[in-house]
Amino acid sequence: MFTPWVRRIALLLLSLNILTSHAEVSQERPLIIAVAANFADAAAQISARFTENTGVPVRLVMGSTGLLYAQITQGAPIDLLLAADTDRPRALMTKNIATDLSYAVYARGRLVLWVPGATHPPELADFMTESASMALANPALAPYGRAASQVMARFSKQASSMRIVRGQNISTTYTQVATGSVPGGFVALSQVLAQGVPPSEYRVIPEAWHEPIEQALVLINHQDMHPHGQNFRHFLLSEQASVMLNALGYVVGG
């Protein structure tokens, strides 16, 4: 016959074994999140905090929203999409690829004109008049590129004589400007803040000059949905994450 303390030890060992088994399963199967290129740095910080809080590992897959959308529709094993627009998440819901109730706008992005080496925030009209080329993300694939093209349409006279270099996504565009391939271009505010770019080198574009860059998320609907996908969604929409995002150059709420 087992004594009470033996029973307690047996229950404790069983509990530890269950916890260890859950941890092993979690380590074998990370939460896979498709992330719009502009949100890569922020997603890395948010997911690191989520893993710290929950122990659930996260793997990020970065790309333009358009390419990520295409990969998901073709059956890529993605648990959650953090897009840089609202169109693709809604389209996934229409196709029954994403769960309707999971849709939410998690942030609004800001566009900047970045001119490395500038000694004061550049004026867009002056830059377009004086420079032969500039970079922006592909408007067909990247929402930040679409916003940039809308801004350029306001300066059609200056834009008509410029060479436009289009990157596949906003990360590519940032690299093109950073390496000097072009004298300047449109990138995300979050990028220049993350890289410590001096404020004298960039100007934040007024939101009235382009459609809002609302960034939405959805959970991907497949047979083997990750049990912690909803938990990550709740964390990204939490007050703790909102404070982080505001500091990283995003507008949350308002």
N, C-alpha and C positions, 0 to 999 in steps of 0.2 A: 504494500500500500504506500502510495506517495504521501509524503508529509506536505503541509501547506507551502513551506518555503521551496520545496522541490518543484511543486506545481508553478509557483511564481517564476522560478528560474526558467522552466520549460517554456512558459508563455513569453517571457522576455526574449529568449533565443528564437522562438518562432517569429516574433515581431521583427527582430533584427534581420532575420532571413527574408521576410517579406519586403522590408525596406530595401535591402540589398538587391533583391530581384527586380524591384521597380527601378532602381538606379541603373542596373545593368541594361534593362529594356530601354530606358530613356537615353543612355549613352549610345546604344546601337541604332536608335532611330531619332535623329535630331529633328526639330521643327524646321522645315524648309520654307524660307520666305523669299519671294521674288520682290526685289527692291528697285524702284526707279533710281537711275544713276545719281540724280541730284541729292537723294536721301541716303546715300550709302554711308557716309560718315555718321549721320544721326542714327541710322538704323543699327550701326555697329555699337554705338554707345547705349542705345535703348535696349538692345538684345543682351548686351553684357550685364546690364543692371537686372534684366528679367531673369537671366540665368543665375545671377548671384542671389536673387530673391527666392527662386523656385528650384534651382538645380537642373532645370530643363535645358539641354543644349540647343543652340540655334545655328543653322547654316544659312547664310545669305547668298542669294544669286542676284547679281547686279546687271542691269542693262537698261536700254531705253524702254519706256512704257509700251511702245508699239511692238517691239520685238518680244518682250516678256508676254504680252497678250497673245501673240502668235504662238509662242511656245506652249502656253497653257492650253490654248484651243487644240493643239496637236497632241495633248496628253502628257506634257511634262509633269513629273511628280512634285508638284508645288502644293503647299498647304495654305499659304496666305499670300495675297498680292498687295503690296504697298505701291500704288500707282502715283504718277505725277499729274493725273487728271481724274475726271469723274466719268468720262465717256467709256473707257475700256472696262472699268468695274461694272458699270451698268450693262454694257454689252454682254459681259460674262453671265450676268444674272438673266438677261433675256434668253441666252442660250442654255440656261439651267446648268451652267458650269460652276457658278458661284451661288452661295446661299443668300437669299434675299435679305433675311433679317440681319446679316452680318455687315451690310453696307454702312459705311460711315465716312465722313470727311474728317481726317485726322490732323490736317494742317493746311496752311495756305503759303505758297512760296513767294519769294520776292526776286525780281530780276534786277541785275546790275550791269552797267557798262564798265568793263575793266580794261584799263590801259596801263600796263606795267611801266614803271618809271615816271609816271605823271607826278608833278609836284603839287597839284591841287585837283580836286574832283573834276573829271573831264565833262565838258558839255557835249552832248551827243551831236548837235548840229555842227559844232566846230570840228569835232573829231571826224565826222563823215565828210566834211569839206576838205580837210587837210590830209586824210589818209587814203591810200589806194585800195586797201582791203580791210575786211573785218570778218570775224568768225561768229557763227551761231549754230546751234544744234539743228538737225534736220527737222523742219516743221511737220513733216508727215509722220515722224516717229516720236518726237520728243515735245511734250507740252511747253517746255521752256523755249524751244525753238519756234513753236507756233506763236507764243507771246512776243518773242523777239521780232518775228516777221510783221506782226501787227504794229509794233512800235516803228519799225522801219518804213511802213506804209505812210506814216505821218510825215516822213522826210523823203518822199519819193524822188524829189529833184536831186538831192545829194546821193541817194542810194543808186540812182540810175547809172552813175559812172564808177561805182565801186565793184571790186571783185569780192564776191561773197563766198567764204569757205564754210562748208556745212559739215559738221561732225555728226557721227552716228547717234551720239547722245551728248548730254551736257558735260560728262566727264571728258570725253574726247575733245570737246570744244575748249574746256579749261586747259587741257594739255597743249592744244594748238597755240593758245595765247601765252601760256607759261613758258613755252620753249622758244617763243619769238617767231614762230612760223607766220603769224599775223601780228600787227601792232596792237590789236585790241579786239574785244568782242563781248558778246552778251553771255554771262554766266549767272549762276545762282548766288544770292547773298550768302547762303549757307556755306558755299565753297570758299569764298574769300575770307570769311570769318574763321573757318576751320584751318585754313593755311596761313593765317596771320598776315594777310595782305594789308599794307598801310591804308588807312581811310582816304589818303590823298590820291590813291590810284583808282578809285572806283566811285561811281555815282549810282545810287539806288533809283531805278526808274519808277516814276509815278504809276500807281496801279490803274489810274484812270486812262492810261495810254494803251492798255491791253486788257483782254478778258482775265478775270481772276484765275490764278494758278491754284485751283483747289485740288488737293491731293486726297484721294479716297482709297479705302481698303475694302477688301472682301475676302471671306474664307472660301477656298476652293472646295467644291462638292465632289468628292470621289468616295469609292467604297471603303477605303482605309483611312478615314479622316483622323488627323492627329488629335489625341485627347486634350492637348494643351493649346490648340490653336485659338480657342475662345478666350483662354486665360491671357494669351499675349495681346489679343485685341483689347480686352478690358484694361490691361496695363498701359498700352499705347494711348488709350483715351483717358487715362487717369490724370489727376492733378499733378502727381509727381512727374509724369512724362511731359505734361504741358509746360511745366517750369523749365525742363531741360530743352524742349523744342524752342521756346521763346529765346533762350540764351544762344541757341544755335542758328538763329536767323529766320525762323518761321513764325508765322502769325497763327495763333491758336485761339479760336473763338473771336467774337467781335467782327 
